[in-house]
Amino acid sequence: MATAENDPETALAVAARDLEIAERQMEKLELQRVEVEREHLQLTLDAIRTAVEQESRLRIVGAAANGYAPVSAVTAPKPKHTGREKSPYLEDLREVVRRLLHEGTSHKDICTWLDGQWDGRRRKYPTPLATTWARLTWEQALAHEKYEGRVRKWLSDTKS
């Protein structure tokens, strides 16, 4: 019977099997090492988060003790809402209406005057597009029972 020491093929097969076993063990060790490193990093991350939370709490408590209102350390300040860009047409229209109201002109007379202003072939002051009565003229909108209050409010709000 041939033994591993005498038969080169058997010795080669045994060495290949031993190599395969060693490679599997190396893979297991590598996976274990990676898992240990992952656990270590997770513990470090948890410790850092805890320290940051404690520091934030201390700052908030310190600020409150000094008379400052506590501010959330987690949320960033929100940007200020700048609103819509102001339309030059609407600014001009409001300025004209303000002037007419300041002179004591009635809403009916203002609407008549606005409809009477022409710039070539079209009205110089059409009704604002964002209103529900935009398809009407100023006088029609003021005379319409559904829109009369809205027109009067729009005209009155230009005072401020």
Wavefront OBJ file of the C-alpha trace (Angstrom):
o trace
v 0.000 0.000 0.000
v 1.328 3.429 -0.947
v 1.796 6.065 1.736
v 1.892 9.828 1.358
v 5.663 9.858 1.861
v 6.279 7.307 -0.939
v 3.703 8.300 -3.567
v 4.155 11.817 -4.988
v 0.560 12.008 -6.296
v -0.891 11.110 -2.909
v 1.413 13.613 -1.242
v 0.286 16.251 -3.727
v -3.398 15.455 -3.081
v -2.859 15.628 0.694
v -1.013 18.955 0.336
v -3.796 20.363 -1.871
v -6.411 19.293 0.699
v -4.354 20.799 3.550
v -3.966 24.005 1.524
v -7.734 24.170 0.945
v -8.406 23.656 4.663
v -5.866 26.361 5.525
v -7.425 28.775 3.039
v -10.901 28.199 4.531
v -9.522 28.802 8.009
v -7.839 31.995 6.777
v -11.144 33.182 5.302
v -12.910 32.482 8.609
v -10.202 34.344 10.519
v -10.401 37.271 8.089
v -14.195 37.427 8.458
v -13.823 37.307 12.244
v -11.204 40.079 12.107
v -13.462 42.224 9.922
v -16.393 41.596 12.261
v -14.271 42.558 15.283
v -13.141 45.739 13.514
v -16.724 46.572 12.571
v -17.864 46.086 16.177
v -14.971 48.249 17.395
v -15.852 51.021 14.931
v -19.535 50.816 15.891
v -18.622 51.161 19.590
v -16.389 54.135 18.778
v -19.155 55.764 16.736
v -21.679 55.215 19.537
v -19.262 56.767 22.044
v -18.765 59.815 19.816
v -22.529 60.248 19.353
v -23.066 60.039 23.108
v -20.337 62.618 23.744
v -21.826 65.001 21.159
v -25.317 64.621 22.648
v -23.994 65.279 26.156
v -22.081 68.341 24.951
v -25.202 69.642 23.202
v -27.276 69.133 26.352
v -24.664 70.937 28.438
v -24.641 73.871 26.017
v -28.423 74.092 26.018
v -28.578 73.892 29.813
v -25.767 76.455 30.084
v -27.510 78.795 27.676
v -30.785 78.448 29.567
v -28.977 79.154 32.856
v -27.551 82.350 31.335
v -30.991 83.532 30.257
v -30.842 82.481 26.611
v -33.653 80.537 25.027
v -32.587 76.957 24.261
v -31.927 76.281 20.607
v -32.045 72.829 19.121
v -28.500 71.720 18.349
v -29.753 69.293 15.742
v -31.729 71.570 13.414
v -30.046 74.166 11.290
v -31.620 77.614 11.011
v -34.199 77.775 8.254
v -33.592 80.221 5.439
v -35.794 83.288 5.476
v -38.679 83.198 3.030
v -38.144 86.091 0.686
v -41.578 85.848 -0.893
v -42.460 86.350 -4.506
v -40.552 88.643 -6.734
v -42.530 91.852 -6.991
v -44.032 92.558 -10.370
v -43.147 96.015 -11.712
v -46.637 96.232 -13.252
v -48.334 95.517 -9.915
v -46.057 97.924 -8.060
v -46.927 100.650 -10.575
v -50.652 99.814 -10.377
v -50.607 99.884 -6.572
v -48.772 103.206 -6.572
v -51.406 104.740 -8.900
v -54.256 103.359 -6.756
v -52.562 104.641 -3.558
v -52.271 108.105 -5.083
v -55.922 108.109 -6.188
v -57.114 106.879 -2.769
v -54.976 109.520 -1.053
v -56.714 112.158 -3.201
v -60.075 110.837 -1.940
v -61.215 109.204 -5.191
v -64.032 106.621 -4.797
v -63.552 102.976 -5.796
v -66.005 103.404 -8.678
v -64.122 106.418 -10.008
v -60.787 104.608 -9.631
v -62.108 101.664 -11.666
v -63.472 104.005 -14.332
v -60.141 105.858 -14.485
v -58.105 102.595 -14.668
v -60.280 101.293 -17.533
v -59.900 104.605 -19.361
v -56.103 104.471 -19.462
v -54.803 103.090 -22.750
v -51.278 102.363 -23.881
v -51.562 102.183 -27.647
v -54.057 99.409 -28.472
v -54.355 97.891 -24.998
v -55.251 98.932 -21.482
v -52.423 100.382 -19.459
v -53.829 98.971 -16.199
v -55.612 95.636 -16.813
v -56.935 93.748 -13.803
v -54.262 91.676 -11.986
v -53.804 88.165 -13.413
v -53.727 86.427 -10.018
v -57.277 87.530 -9.171
v -60.469 85.561 -9.778
v -61.847 88.522 -11.713
v -58.860 88.927 -14.045
v -60.915 88.295 -17.202
v -63.140 91.314 -16.462
v -62.449 95.016 -16.759
v -62.205 97.052 -13.549
v -65.724 98.462 -13.938
v -67.249 95.065 -14.803
v -65.568 93.441 -11.795
v -66.791 96.197 -9.444
v -70.337 95.927 -10.843
v -70.379 92.107 -10.552
v -72.057 91.031 -7.290
v -69.646 88.109 -6.821
v -66.467 90.184 -7.280
v -67.442 93.600 -5.941
v -66.164 92.940 -2.415
v -62.939 91.430 -3.702
v -62.251 94.397 -5.967
v -62.955 96.856 -3.149
v -60.660 94.875 -0.810
v -57.873 94.741 -3.413
v -58.131 98.487 -3.919
v -58.251 99.163 -0.172
v -55.284 96.880 0.590
v -53.046 99.041 -1.577
v -53.240 101.840 0.999
v -50.652 100.220 3.254
l 1 2 3 4 5 6 7 8 9 10 11 12 13 14 15 16 17 18 19 20 21 22 23 24 25 26 27 28 29 30 31 32 33 34 35 36 37 38 39 40 41 42 43 44 45 46 47 48 49 50 51 52 53 54 55 56 57 58 59 60 61 62 63 64 65 66 67 68 69 70 71 72 73 74 75 76 77 78 79 80 81 82 83 84 85 86 87 88 89 90 91 92 93 94 95 96 97 98 99 100 101 102 103 104 105 106 107 108 109 110 111 112 113 114 115 116 117 118 119 120 121 122 123 124 125 126 127 128 129 130 131 132 133 134 135 136 137 138 139 140 141 142 143 144 145 146 147 148 149 150 151 152 153 154 155 156 157 158 159 160
